[in-house]
Amino acid sequence: MADRRLRLGVALPHRFIGDSTDRLRGFVAGAEGLGLDHLDVFDHVLGAEHADRTPPLTGPYDEHDPFREPMVLFGYLAAVTSSLELCTAVLVLPQRQTALVAKQAIEVDLLSGGRLRMGVGVGWNHVEYGSLNQEFSNRGRRLDDQLAVLRLLWDEPLVVHHSEFHHIDRAGLAPRPQRRIPLWLGGYTRAAARRAARFGDGFIFSDVAGAERQDAELRAALLAEGRDPDGFGRDVVVHLDDDLERWRRDLERCLALGATHVTMAVHRLSPRSTDGLLEAIATAAETAGDFGHS
């Protein structure tokens, strides 16, 4: 990557936004007004009650968490923003139809003037998979195939592809994408790192400690694929609180890893209004100016 300027963004605070279009519009407009580079949006189609599940559900979200649907949301945000990169962080791809997601991604990228960054992963909620009539146990193999198919559908006007999970016989998508849509991966496992090295343009880490734990695996996987580890995108989610010194230390840790993007998650901040959240983000962004963000 020639441009080594640190890109600073924010994760959409889904619990704060809830079902309010006013809060959504105010928060996103405020983030763009602060000069942030990107907006990361998390993904769940369904939430599930955790009690009495076999296997147990161990993820951080349940049926009470209000997630906005990323691709529909991005269609709206494409019209009300002008500079923010719109990133799925991450879309749970194996519980979705590949060709439909490829079509939606093209649409968002066209509507936004080339501002989509497509982050995908396998997810963790087996109840969600079952409710969407998709198999949970083969989600890794399915995602590997989906990543290849996404690129084929984006790159080729007519596709022939026959595999365990896809059968496409001389079919293609129109309109075509006007650029190469960035495809990033996220996850917690060695398999996720290998998948990113093989198919991806970057990796989205869920926190700083996870990035430090996984980066050696990612670098090894990139070298095994003959790719430059230092030219690979890294988006590290940093969980903001009211401790600015901790934020500064976390930025230092991110840069030591070669982070190209840092995303502020604000759900740990004490309850406050939209203006209050944006004020805290502005203060953090000002501090990030010392680390190469401008």
Helices and strands as residue ranges (DSSP letters): E 7-11, H 14-17, H 21-33, E 38-41, H 70-80, E 85-92, G 93-95, H 98-111, E 116-121, H 126-131, H 139-155, E 159-162, E 167-171, E 183-186, H 190-199, E 202-205, H 208-224, G 229-231, E 233-239, H 244-256, E 261-265, H 274-288, G 289-291
